[in-house]
C-alpha cells in the first residue's frame, strides 16, 4: 500500500526472534502481508407482517417467554466435536514464514475445550485439500447426539481467505459446509469458529484514554447459529508471540477456563476482547511495529445464548 511500511522476509525473521510477531505472508512485490481473514457478509432481513389475530392478542401475551427458550439445549449425550487446524510450517514455494508459537495455542485449546467435554481432534500442517477434506468429513458426521460444534483455525490468512500449507482457500467455503441446509444434524445448534489469523496489513497504534468505570418447528435461515470469533478487526494484523502463543488464543483459553461454566459465551468473548485490548502491546525494534495494539472481532449469528 502506498505510504505504508511493509516488512521484508528478513525483518519478519528478526521479529520472530524477538517474540511478538504478526502472522504474515511475505509478498516479494510489496513486502510482507499479514495473515488476513476478512469475511464479507451480506445479509438481509425480511419480517413477515403480523397476522391480525396475533396483533389483537398481543396485549394478552407475555412479552417475556420462559428464559430457557433463549438458551441452546446442551443436554445432549455429547457436547460435540472440536476440530483444530494448526498450521505452523508452509511450503517454501508459498514464501510464508514458520508460525512459531502456534503449537502452544493448539495445546491450550485442546486442553480447555477437552475439559468442557468436547471430543478434540488436532490436524497439523494441513494443505488446502486436507483442510477441506477434514471439515467436509466433519460436516457429514452425524451430530444428532451432539449439542454443538467447534472449529479453531490457526494459520496465515489474508482478506477473505485462510492459508493451507500450500495455498489459500476462502473461509466461507469452509464454514458453509455447516450451513443448516448442508449439515442438517447441526441445524439449530451453535457452530463456533475461532480464527487466529491476520485480516489485512493495518496496524493499530492504540489511543490513550481516561479511566472509566424449546419451540415448535419453524423455518430458520441457513446461515443462522454461527459464531465467528476473529482474533482481530477487519483489515488488521493479528499478533502472535513465539513463546507464549497468540494474544487472542491466550486470552480465549484463560477466559473460558475462568468463566466457561459460569457466564454466557458472548459475555466470555467480551472479556476476551477486554483482555486482548488492555493486556497486550507489541514490543518490536522494527520501524512502525512497536507499541501496537489489537482488538478481536466477534461476528454472531447465534439465535440463543450459549452456556457450556
Secondary structure in CASP SS format (residue, H / E / C, confidence):
PFRMAT SS
TARGET T0000
AUTHOR 0000-0000-0000
METHOD secondary structure of the structure
MODEL  1
X C 1.00
X C 1.00
X C 1.00
X C 1.00
X C 1.00
X C 1.00
X E 1.00
X C 1.00
X H 1.00
X H 1.00
X H 1.00
X H 1.00
X H 1.00
X H 1.00
X H 1.00
X H 1.00
X H 1.00
X H 1.00
X C 1.00
X E 1.00
X E 1.00
X E 1.00
X C 1.00
X E 1.00
X E 1.00
X E 1.00
X E 1.00
X C 1.00
X C 1.00
X C 1.00
X E 1.00
X E 1.00
X E 1.00
X E 1.00
X C 1.00
X C 1.00
X E 1.00
X C 1.00
X C 1.00
X C 1.00
X C 1.00
X C 1.00
X C 1.00
X C 1.00
X C 1.00
X C 1.00
X C 1.00
X C 1.00
X C 1.00
X C 1.00
X C 1.00
X H 1.00
X H 1.00
X H 1.00
X H 1.00
X H 1.00
X H 1.00
X H 1.00
X H 1.00
X H 1.00
X C 1.00
X C 1.00
X C 1.00
X C 1.00
X C 1.00
X C 1.00
X H 1.00
X H 1.00
X H 1.00
X H 1.00
X E 1.00
X C 1.00
X C 1.00
X C 1.00
X C 1.00
X C 1.00
X C 1.00
X E 1.00
X E 1.00
X E 1.00
X E 1.00
X E 1.00
X E 1.00
X E 1.00
X E 1.00
X E 1.00
X C 1.00
X C 1.00
X C 1.00
X C 1.00
X C 1.00
X H 1.00
X H 1.00
X H 1.00
X C 1.00
X E 1.00
X C 1.00
X C 1.00
X C 1.00
X C 1.00
X C 1.00
X H 1.00
X H 1.00
X H 1.00
X H 1.00
X H 1.00
X H 1.00
X H 1.00
X H 1.00
X H 1.00
X H 1.00
X H 1.00
X H 1.00
X H 1.00
X H 1.00
X H 1.00
X C 1.00
X C 1.00
X E 1.00
X E 1.00
X E 1.00
X E 1.00
X E 1.00
X E 1.00
X C 1.00
X C 1.00
X C 1.00
X H 1.00
X H 1.00
X H 1.00
X H 1.00
X H 1.00
X H 1.00
X H 1.00
X H 1.00
X H 1.00
X H 1.00
X H 1.00
X H 1.00
X H 1.00
X C 1.00
X C 1.00
X C 1.00
X C 1.00
X C 1.00
X E 1.00
X E 1.00
X E 1.00
X E 1.00
X E 1.00
X E 1.00
X E 1.00
X E 1.00
X E 1.00
X C 1.00
X C 1.00
X E 1.00
X E 1.00
X C 1.00
X C 1.00
X E 1.00
X E 1.00
X E 1.00
X E 1.00
X C 1.00
X C 1.00
X E 1.00
X E 1.00
X E 1.00
X E 1.00
X H 1.00
X H 1.00
X H 1.00
X H 1.00
X H 1.00
X H 1.00
X H 1.00
X H 1.00
X C 1.00
X C 1.00
X C 1.00
X C 1.00
X C 1.00
X H 1.00
X H 1.00
X H 1.00
X C 1.00
X C 1.00
X C 1.00
X E 1.00
X E 1.00
X E 1.00
X E 1.00
X E 1.00
X E 1.00
X E 1.00
X C 1.00
X C 1.00
X C 1.00
X C 1.00
X C 1.00
X E 1.00
X C 1.00
X E 1.00
X C 1.00
X C 1.00
X C 1.00
X C 1.00
X C 1.00
X C 1.00
X C 1.00
X C 1.00
X C 1.00
X C 1.00
X C 1.00
X C 1.00
X C 1.00
X C 1.00
X C 1.00
X C 1.00
X C 1.00
X C 1.00
X C 1.00
X C 1.00
X C 1.00
X E 1.00
X E 1.00
X E 1.00
X E 1.00
X E 1.00
X C 1.00
X C 1.00
X C 1.00
X C 1.00
X C 1.00
X E 1.00
X C 1.00
X C 1.00
X E 1.00
X E 1.00
X E 1.00
X C 1.00
X C 1.00
X C 1.00
X E 1.00
X E 1.00
X H 1.00
X H 1.00
X H 1.00
X H 1.00
X H 1.00
X H 1.00
X H 1.00
X H 1.00
X H 1.00
X H 1.00
X H 1.00
X H 1.00
X H 1.00
X C 1.00
X C 1.00
X C 1.00
X C 1.00
X C 1.00
X H 1.00
X H 1.00
X H 1.00
X H 1.00
X H 1.00
X H 1.00
X H 1.00
X H 1.00
X H 1.00
X H 1.00
X H 1.00
X H 1.00
X H 1.00
X H 1.00
X H 1.00
X C 1.00
X C 1.00
X C 1.00
X C 1.00
X C 1.00
X C 1.00
X C 1.00
X C 1.00
X C 1.00
X C 1.00
X C 1.00
X C 1.00
X C 1.00
X E 1.00
X C 1.00
X C 1.00
X C 1.00
X E 1.00
X E 1.00
X E 1.00
X E 1.00
X C 1.00
X C 1.00
X C 1.00
X C 1.00
X E 1.00
X C 1.00
X C 1.00
X C 1.00
END
